[in-house]
């Protein structure tokens, strides 16, 4: 039973549908690059995304373990497989899932230097650290860990489903500098989080006490906040299909709101060397409605039950040991469920890159060539990361992009992050008149065997792009 519970928890963590998207970073003829850097240089005058298909992004990753480690049938002993996995994982290993669906996207040139863009996208983001000590305690028990602390702070996770409405302005200051900003309104669909927990459980040997062991729970403080969940839980008889339908009904106008901003720039150090950077989702969510706070706190110590067997007559009842024990627990370890508002910060993302262009382009009818030269080849290095409860996750990517024709380009990338040291990515973008398609696959090696992959990422999209009015 214990191993079944562990496997279910593992699957829930890894299969909910990271943030590093180097394949579209700085691509000047794809509007999606503006979502990563509102200050990116652009090479079009209008765009309109194909509704619901202008960007579909999927990412899933885990550090320290893959699905193959759990389900490898070469070792028929499932207990041993789970033990092997748990012995490798630490409290700093994590599972990350991100999905983004662009519902609407459009933009147009404003004057000589500005470009206005706006849109709507839906995003799911799940991030969970492996709860090492509670998992060990639940799976193996405490017999082999006498005098050792089991730390409740290992319980640490966040999860969001929300819709984002955004408007942005990209402004070309001069030949060297472009900067941009994007304002975001978040509409919350569902949120769950449990961070900053504390407390320990410990078993000590007490030879002189009433029992050989004494168990301690010290300064436990564990809190789980949710919004958008209580109303689903409290509806008696609600099926899974009905719950999904209810969540979908909140897709455009959720019960809770938040605000945020993206900022970015692009600076040409020389004609061929470019420095750019951005921060995304510098924002906060205000959870005011349909909230639930489950709070567990307190301290307690026990030597266990010490049954007595006195002689009783027919009118005397036996001592209710379990009731007494349960009452002591309830007095010392509190379990409260509240409906208080709370706030949560959006996971802040940051990017910085250096690019070098070579092979100057002199394509016919290139009306922007007098404003800035264009290069067929781009060599770049991108550093990116996401702020998480225990600190940022990060990745470094080197990439090479080539524009083979005016309508076809590709990018090849090699990255290193906390999931893998061999992340190879490939992006292709093709334009048919004003209609554009792109496909970006990161961690190609992982797609050859998803069961053994620590991460996988896929982006796909289509839009209409215009280069003149």
C-alpha positions as a printed Julia matrix, in Angstrom:
469×3 Matrix{Float64}:
   0.0    0.0     0.0
   2.81   2.43    0.86
   4.51   1.93   -2.49
   1.2    2.43   -4.29
   0.7    5.76   -2.54
   4.24   6.84   -3.39
   3.83   5.96   -7.08
   0.51   7.83   -7.29
   2.07  10.92   -5.71
   5.01  10.69   -8.08
   2.79  10.44  -11.15
   0.64  13.34  -10.03
   3.79  15.42   -9.64
   5.38  14.63  -12.99
   2.37  14.4   -15.26
   0.58  17.61  -14.44
   1.45  19.75  -17.49
  10.61  24.96  -17.09
  10.19  28.04  -18.23
  13.4   28.21  -20.24
  12.42  28.92  -23.9
  15.63  29.71  -25.75
  14.42  28.66  -29.19
  12.14  31.69  -29.68
  14.22  34.19  -27.73
  15.08  37.23  -29.86
  13.64  35.84  -33.12
  12.81  39.16  -34.76
  10.06  37.93  -37.09
   8.04  35.95  -34.51
   5.6   37.94  -32.31
   5.95  35.33  -29.53
   9.43  36.68  -28.81
   7.71  39.79  -27.43
   6.16  37.66  -24.68
   9.66  36.8   -23.47
  11.14  40.23  -24.04
   8.8   43.18  -24.64
  11.88  45.15  -25.69
  12.96  42.76  -28.46
  13.77  44.09  -31.92
  11.05  43.22  -34.42
  10.86  42.87  -38.2
   7.15  43.33  -39.01
   4.49  46.01  -38.88
   1.37  44.02  -37.96
   0.49  40.57  -36.68
  -2.59  38.58  -35.79
  -2.37  35.19  -34.14
  -4.53  32.29  -35.21
  -6.98  32.03  -32.24
  -5.99  29.27  -29.78
  -3.12  28.18  -32.07
  -0.71  31.13  -32.14
   1.25  29.5   -29.34
   0.91  26.13  -27.61
   3.67  25.45  -25.13
   4.1   22.26  -23.07
   6.88  21.49  -20.61
   7.39  18.78  -17.99
  10.55  17.99  -16.04
  11.9   16.36  -12.91
  15.33  16.32  -11.34
  16.81  13.14   -9.95
  14.22  10.66  -11.23
  12.41   9.55  -14.38
   9.33   7.41  -14.97
  11.63   4.58  -16.07
  13.21   4.48  -12.62
   9.82   3.63  -11.1
   8.44   1.29  -13.77
  11.6   -0.53  -14.92
  10.38  -4.13  -15.0
  13.93  -5.54  -15.08
  13.67  -5.37  -11.28
  10.4   -7.09  -10.3
  10.64  -5.86   -6.69
   8.63  -2.62   -6.7
   9.59  -1.92   -3.06
  13.25  -1.98   -4.02
  12.67   0.29   -7.03
  10.87   2.86   -4.9
  13.56   2.64   -2.2
  16.28   3.17   -4.8
  14.52   6.26   -6.12
  13.92   7.72   -2.67
  17.54   7.16   -1.67
  18.63   9.31   -4.63
  16.15  12.13   -4.24
  16.85  15.01   -1.87
  14.67  17.77   -0.49
  16.05  20.08   -3.23
  14.93  17.84   -6.11
  11.81  19.1    -7.79
   9.1   18.49  -10.36
   8.05  21.27  -12.72
   5.19  21.48  -15.21
   4.18  24.4   -17.41
   1.52  24.73  -20.09
   0.64  27.87  -22.0
  -2.1   28.35  -24.58
  -2.3   31.65  -26.43
  -5.98  32.39  -27.0
  -5.62  35.71  -28.81
  -2.65  37.73  -30.06
  -2.42  40.86  -32.2
  -0.36  44.0   -32.69
   0.48  46.87  -35.01
   3.08  49.54  -35.6
   2.45  52.92  -33.94
   4.18  55.83  -35.58
   7.77  55.48  -36.64
   9.18  53.91  -33.48
   6.45  52.2   -31.49
   4.73  48.82  -31.71
   1.6   48.01  -29.73
   0.72  44.39  -28.92
  -1.97  42.71  -26.85
  -3.55  39.34  -26.25
  -4.9   36.69  -23.92
  -3.27  33.44  -22.84
  -4.07  30.7   -20.36
  -1.29  29.22  -18.25
  -0.83  26.29  -15.89
   2.26  26.22  -13.69
   3.0   23.5   -11.12
   6.19  23.34   -9.09
   6.81  20.9    -6.23
   9.9   19.98   -4.25
  10.24  16.34   -3.28
   8.92  16.08    0.34
  11.91  13.97    1.36
  11.47  13.57    5.13
   7.66  13.1     5.17
   7.96  10.63    2.27
  10.64   8.59    4.07
   8.56   8.59    7.25
   5.42   7.46    5.39
   7.18   4.79    3.31
   9.85   3.38    5.63
   8.68   4.42    9.08
  10.97   5.66   11.85
  12.57   2.4    13.02
  15.84   3.04   11.2
  15.91   6.77   11.98
  15.98   6.93   15.77
  17.3   10.26   17.1
  16.9   11.83   13.62
  14.58  14.72   12.74
  11.92  14.44   10.06
  11.51  18.0     8.82
   8.05  19.29    7.82
   9.64  22.15    5.86
  10.27  19.64    3.05
   6.59  20.04    2.14
   6.86  22.86   -0.4
   4.78  23.3    -3.55
   2.9   25.85   -5.66
   0.32  25.43   -8.4
  -1.58  27.94  -10.55
  -4.12  27.91  -13.35
  -4.95  31.39  -14.62
  -5.84  33.52  -17.61
  -3.64  36.49  -18.49
  -4.81  39.63  -20.31
  -1.92  41.78  -21.5
  -1.02  44.92  -23.43
   2.52  45.95  -24.33
   4.48  48.7   -26.01
   7.77  48.19  -27.8
   9.68  51.43  -28.45
  12.71  51.9   -30.67
  14.68  54.76  -29.1
  17.42  54.88  -31.74
  19.65  52.61  -33.82
  21.11  51.12  -30.66
  18.39  50.86  -28.02
  14.92  49.35  -27.96
  12.97  48.88  -24.77
   9.49  47.67  -23.92
   6.97  47.03  -21.17
   3.93  44.8   -20.89
   1.14  45.24  -18.37
  -0.71  42.1   -17.27
  -4.03  41.46  -15.58
  -4.23  37.97  -14.04
  -7.56  36.21  -13.69
  -7.21  33.3   -11.28
  -8.93  29.98  -11.97
  -7.25  27.76   -9.35
  -4.38  28.09   -6.91
  -2.8   25.8    -4.32
   0.35  26.46   -2.35
   2.17  25.35    0.76
   5.47  27.07    1.51
   7.44  28.24    4.56
   6.38  25.25    6.65
   8.31  24.27    9.78
   8.55  21.73   12.59
  10.06  18.28   13.13
   9.1   14.78   14.19
  11.69  12.8    16.16
  11.88   9.51   18.08
  14.34   9.16   20.99
  15.39   6.24   23.18
  14.36   6.79   26.82
  15.46   3.74   28.86
  14.41   5.3    32.15
  10.97   6.35   30.97
   7.65   4.54   31.02
   8.4    3.26   27.51
  11.6    2.53   25.61
  10.84   5.24   23.0
   9.54   8.78   23.22
   8.1   10.57   20.17
   8.28  14.33   19.69
   6.46  16.72   17.37
   8.08  20.11   17.88
   6.86  23.49   16.64
   4.88  22.06   13.74
   3.41  24.72   11.46
   2.07  23.48    8.12
  -0.34  25.56    6.06
  -2.0   24.8     2.72
  -3.77  27.68    0.94
  -6.18  27.13   -1.93
  -8.46  29.32   -4.01
 -11.02  28.07   -6.5
 -11.15  24.68   -4.78
 -13.44  25.01   -1.76
 -16.56  25.55   -3.86
 -15.82  22.39   -5.84
 -15.18  20.34   -2.71
 -18.31  21.55   -0.96
 -20.7   20.68   -3.78
 -22.07  17.32   -2.75
 -22.0   14.63   -5.41
 -19.94  16.63   -7.91
 -18.31  14.38  -10.49
 -14.89  14.9   -12.08
 -16.55  15.96  -15.35
 -18.66  18.54  -13.52
 -15.59  19.87  -11.69
 -13.69  20.23  -14.98
 -16.68  22.01  -16.55
 -16.82  24.39  -13.58
 -13.11  25.23  -13.91
 -13.48  25.77  -17.66
 -16.35  28.17  -17.03
 -13.9   30.36  -15.11
 -11.36  30.38  -17.95
 -11.97  33.99  -19.0
 -13.24  35.56  -15.8
 -11.92  33.87  -12.67
 -12.86  34.75   -9.12
  -9.51  36.27   -8.11
  -7.35  38.87   -9.79
  -3.77  40.1    -9.85
  -1.5   42.49  -11.69
   1.98  42.22  -13.13
   4.45  43.69  -15.56
   7.17  42.53  -17.98
  10.15  44.75  -18.77
  12.84  44.25  -21.4
  15.45  45.85  -23.63
  17.68  45.24  -26.62
  20.95  47.16  -26.99
  23.3   47.01  -29.94
  26.81  47.28  -28.52
  28.15  47.27  -32.08
  26.49  46.62  -35.43
  27.08  42.9   -34.92
  27.02  42.48  -31.14
  23.73  42.76  -29.24
  22.94  42.61  -25.52
  19.35  42.0   -24.4
  17.48  41.11  -21.24
  14.07  40.96  -19.61
  12.1   40.19  -16.48
   8.66  38.59  -16.77
   5.76  38.29  -14.38
   6.86  40.81  -11.81
   3.42  40.5   -10.28
   1.12  39.4    -7.49
  -2.18  37.55   -7.18
  -4.83  38.61   -4.66
  -6.85  35.59   -3.56
 -10.02  37.0    -2.01
 -12.82  34.62   -3.04
 -13.42  30.89   -2.68
 -10.37  30.52   -0.44
  -9.58  27.79    2.05
  -6.67  27.65    4.5
  -5.85  24.32    6.11
  -3.56  24.93    9.08
  -1.83  22.3    11.22
   0.27  23.47   14.18
   1.44  22.7    17.7
   3.88  20.59   19.74
   3.4   17.23   21.43
   5.37  14.4    22.95
   4.28  10.92   23.95
   5.69   7.7    25.3
   2.94   5.76   23.59
   0.03   3.94   25.16
   0.53   2.2    28.53
  -2.49  -0.09   29.01
  -3.47  -1.15   32.51
  -5.59  -4.2    33.25
  -7.26  -3.68   36.64
  -9.9   -6.02   37.92
 -13.29  -4.59   37.04
 -16.76  -5.46   38.3
 -19.76  -5.61   36.01
 -20.53  -1.9    36.39
 -17.05  -0.57   35.55
 -15.92   0.3    31.99
 -12.44  -0.23   30.67
 -10.21   2.82   30.36
 -10.73   4.41   26.9
  -7.03   4.64   26.11
  -7.43   5.62   22.46
 -10.02   8.31   23.25
  -7.69   9.79   25.87
  -4.77   9.72   23.45
  -6.85  11.33   20.69
  -8.04  14.04   23.04
  -4.45  14.85   24.02
  -3.52  15.11   20.35
  -6.43  17.47   19.66
  -5.45  19.69   22.59
  -1.81  19.98   21.56
  -1.9   19.64   17.76
  -4.42  22.01   16.22
  -6.2   21.39   12.93
  -8.0   24.48   11.65
  -9.75  25.24    8.38
 -10.27  28.93    7.64
 -11.49  31.02    4.7
  -9.07  33.94    4.84
  -7.75  35.94    1.86
  -4.08  35.59    0.97
  -1.62  36.84   -1.64
   0.85  34.93   -3.8
   3.72  36.2    -5.92
   3.95  35.1    -9.52
   7.11  33.12  -10.37
   9.47  35.85  -11.57
  11.38  34.95  -14.73
  14.61  36.59  -15.89
  16.59  36.38  -19.14
  19.84  37.84  -20.41
  21.58  37.17  -23.72
  24.49  38.16  -25.89
  24.26  37.72  -29.68
  26.69  38.07  -32.54
  25.5   38.4   -36.13
  27.42  37.52  -39.27
  26.7   37.28  -43.0
  24.98  40.6   -43.75
  21.73  40.26  -45.67
  20.9   42.35  -48.73
  17.57  40.87  -49.69
  15.44  42.65  -52.31
  12.6   44.9   -51.13
  14.01  45.0   -47.6
  12.61  48.4   -46.66
  14.22  48.34  -43.19
  17.79  47.8   -44.42
  18.52  51.54  -44.38
  17.62  51.64  -40.66
  19.68  48.67  -39.51
  21.67  45.9   -41.15
  20.37  42.32  -40.94
  22.43  39.16  -40.61
  21.78  35.69  -41.95
  23.61  33.99  -39.06
  23.22  34.6   -35.35
  25.36  33.09  -32.59
  24.02  33.61  -29.09
  24.27  32.75  -25.42
  21.19  32.96  -23.18
  21.03  32.77  -19.4
  17.54  32.37  -17.96
  15.86  31.4   -14.73
  12.67  31.34  -12.65
  12.37  32.35   -9.03
  11.0   29.51   -6.88
  10.3   29.12   -3.12
  13.8   27.79   -2.3
  15.64  29.94   -4.82
  15.88  30.31   -8.6
  16.06  27.49  -11.11
  18.25  28.33  -14.05
  19.61  27.3   -17.44
  22.32  28.37  -19.89
  21.88  27.89  -23.63
  24.17  28.44  -26.6
  22.38  28.71  -29.95
  22.98  29.2   -33.64
  20.28  30.56  -35.91
  20.26  30.92  -39.68
  17.82  32.61  -42.01
  18.08  30.53  -45.18
  15.62  32.68  -47.12
  13.37  35.61  -46.38
  10.63  33.13  -45.4
  12.48  30.26  -43.73
  14.73  30.16  -40.7
  16.0   27.57  -38.22
  17.74  27.61  -34.86
  19.83  24.92  -33.2
  20.5   25.14  -29.46
  22.47  23.31  -26.79
  21.56  23.92  -23.17
  22.5   22.97  -19.63
  20.05  23.23  -16.76
  19.11  21.46  -13.53
  17.25  18.76  -15.45
  19.92  17.67  -17.91
  23.41  18.47  -19.23
  22.51  17.49  -22.8
  19.54  19.62  -23.81
  19.53  19.89  -27.6
  16.79  21.99  -29.22
  15.66  22.73  -32.77
  13.3   25.41  -34.08
  11.97  25.93  -37.62
   9.83  28.82  -38.83
   8.29  28.99  -42.31
   6.22  31.77  -43.87
   3.74  31.27  -46.71
   2.98  34.77  -47.96
   1.66  36.4   -44.75
   0.9   33.14  -42.93
   3.61  31.78  -40.63
   4.12  28.41  -38.93
   6.75  27.52  -36.35
   7.71  24.45  -34.35
  10.26  24.34  -31.53
  11.35  21.16  -29.75
  13.71  21.4   -26.79
  15.56  18.38  -25.38
  15.29  16.32  -28.56
  17.19  13.45  -26.93
  14.46  13.22  -24.3
  11.79  12.74  -26.98
  13.56   9.62  -28.23
  12.57   7.91  -24.96
  10.18   9.96  -22.83
  10.2    7.35  -20.05
  13.9    7.99  -19.46
  13.78  11.75  -20.03
  14.19  14.22  -17.18
  12.5   16.94  -19.22
  10.75  17.63  -22.49
   9.44  20.82  -24.07
   7.38  21.55  -27.18
   6.16  24.79  -28.76
   3.95  25.18  -31.79
   2.15  28.14  -33.33
   0.74  29.91  -36.35
  -0.07  33.53  -37.09
  -0.47  36.14  -39.8
   2.48  38.52  -40.08
   2.64  41.62  -42.26
   5.7   43.66  -43.11
   4.04  46.72  -44.61
   0.76  48.59  -44.26
